[in-house]
């Protein structure tokens, strides 16, 4: 709890047993509740989450990253969250930063907070981000900023925080169940003129951290590019 706001962390999980316990252990004391949505994992993610005392919701089959987030946010709102922070349970993003994300929203500086992995090229690559992903990230972010009039340092981060009002305003019926969900959500947020802030977060790529393969990454990149172009010409997700 911070400033009387209920803070819920949501963990969109898929085969996260190797890193889940460390992720949960590093969450700060301001977190009131942790929700884990399992998207058809084949490992012990669900059993471990239950042992850790998390609220667990399981998809019976793998439905996709976007579908996982939709369940996360629906459950968080149903359980009374004022601020919802998404943290990947693969430990790629530092859970200790959750308190900063939540405080900027609770103190009414911003409605949405993003964790930017891109402060400098050297730092990002040293953290393990593959060089092709770095340049794809830079190119797509440039196009998305140009299309929307924003000046965000990164559009593709997986660590995000939202106020209850923001999540309640979004139309998830218009969003994908796949990775492009994140871009569609941000475009809705820009369209509705919610205030967006950013915090730098360390880059951590390692063997246990999840990452989409080259083919799915290419499909995601092309889809994101077309979304930005369509937005520039008047399409609204």
N, C-alpha and C positions, 0 to 999 in steps of 0.2 A: 504494500500500500504506500502510495506517495501522494501527498496533498489531498488525501481523502479519495483517491482514484484507485479502483481495483485494476490491478495489472495482471494480465494473463499472458503467459508465453505459450505459443503454439509450435509444435514440432512436427513438421510434415516428414514422416519417416518411411524409408524403404531400405530394408536390410541394414539397419543402423546399429546392430547389437555391439559391434566392436568399439563404437565411440559414444554411445548414448550415455553411459554412466558418467564419463568425464564431462560431457556437455552439461548434464544436470547438476553435477557437483559444482560447476563454475558459475551457475546462475546466482545473481546477487539476492540479498534478503528482501528487496522491495517486491519481489515476485509473489503474488498471492496464490496463483494456481498455475499448473502446467498441464497442458493438453497435448497428448500425442495421438496423431492419426496415422495409422499404419496402412500402407497402400499395397497390401498383398505380399508382405515380406516372406521369404523362405527361410530366414534365420530365426533367432530367438528374440527378436525385437519386442514382441508383445509380452512375452513372459518377463523379460527384464524390466520393461516399463511398469508392469504391474507390481513387480517386486520393489521398485523404487517409489511406489505410491502415486504414480501419475494417473490422471484421468485418461483412459485409453478408449479409442474408437477405432474399429478395424473395418476396412473395406474387404469384402469377400474375394475380390480379385484386383489386380493392378489396373487402376482407372486413369492414372496419369497425374503429373505434378500439379496441374491446375485444379483437377478434381479434388486432390488431397487438400489444397489450400482452401477450396470452397467449404469443405467439411470442417476444417480448422476454424474458419471465421464464423461459420454458422454456430458451431458449438460454443465458441468464445462469447458471442453475443447472447446466446441462450443462457449462459452461465453468469451473465451480468458484468462482463468486462467493460471498463471505461477506456482502457488502453490495451491494445493487442500487439505483441511483439513476436514476429516470426524469426525463429532461430533454426537453422538446419542442424539436425542432430548428428551430422557427420563431423562436427568440430572444425569445419573449414572457417567458420566465423567465430569470433571470440565472445562467448556468452557473458563475460564479465562486463561488457559494454551495455547490457540491457538497461541498466539504471540510467545511463545518459540518454538513451533513446526515449525512455519513458518520461524523464524529467522535462525535456524540451517540449513535449506535448502537454504534460500536466501543468506546466507553468505558462501555457498558452502562447508559446513562441511560434510553434508550428502545429499543423494538423497531421502531417505525415513526415516520418523520418526515414532516410535511406542511409545504409552503410556503404560508403565508397571505398572500393579496394584500389583505387587509382589515384595516388598522390604524385608519384613519379614513375617513369618507366623502369628505372633501375630497381626501385623498391618492389614494384609489382612482379617483375620477372624474378627477382631474388626470392620472392615468396613462393615461387613454383608455378605461376600461371604460364602455360605454354605460350610461346611467342605468337603463334597464329591466333590464339584466343585473345591475346592482348590487342593485337592490331584490329581484329574483327570488332572487339569491344569499342575501341577508339573510333572506328569508322561509323559503326551503327549509332553510337552515342552522338557523334557529330551530326548525323543525318536527323536523328530524332530531335535534337535541340533546334536544328534549323527549321524543322517542320512545325514545331510547337511553340517556338519563341522562348524556350527555357534555356538555362545555362547550367544544367546538371553535369557533374563530373562523371557520373556513371548511371546508365539506365538499367543495368543488368545485374545488379546486386541481389543476393538472396537473403539479406538481412534487412528487414523493414519493420516499421512500427506505424500503427494507425490509431487514430481516435475512434471511439465508438460511432461518432457522427459520420465520419468518412466511410467506414465499412457499411453502415446502414444505408448510405446514399448510393452505393455501387449496384449496378445491374449485372449480376453474375450470369444471367440467362444469355447475355450477349458475349460471354467470354469462353475461350477454349478450355478443354480439359488437359491440354498439353503445356509445354514450356512457354508458349507465347502468351499464356495467361498473364504473366507479370507485366508485359508491355501493354496489353489491353487495359489492365487495371490502372497503370500509370497514365495512360491516355485519358481514361475517364476522370481521373483526379485532376489532370491539367484542364480538361474541358470544364469541370465544375469549379475551377479556380481555388482549390484547397491550397493551403500554404505548405510548401515542401522544403524541408531542411535536410542537411547531410552531415554525417560524421565520418571521418576516416577510420577504416578498420584494417587491421593487418591482413595480408594475403597469406593463406595457408593451404597449399596444395600438397597432398601426400597420398599414399597408396589407399588408405581407408576412406578418404574423402570422396564423395560421389561426384561424378562428372559424366555429362552426356557424351556419347561417342561422336566421331567426326561427322558421320552421315546425319545423325539427328541434329547436331550442331549446325550443319549447313542448312537443313530445313528450317530450323529455328531462325537463323540469320536472314534467310530469304524472306520468311514470313514477316519478321520484324521490319525489314526494309520496306516491304509493300505496305504494311500498316502505316508507317511514317509517311510514305508518299500519298496514300489515300487520305490520311488526316490533313495533310497540307492542302489537298484539293477539296476538303469539305466533309470527308467521311467522319462520322462520330461513332465510336464503338459503344 
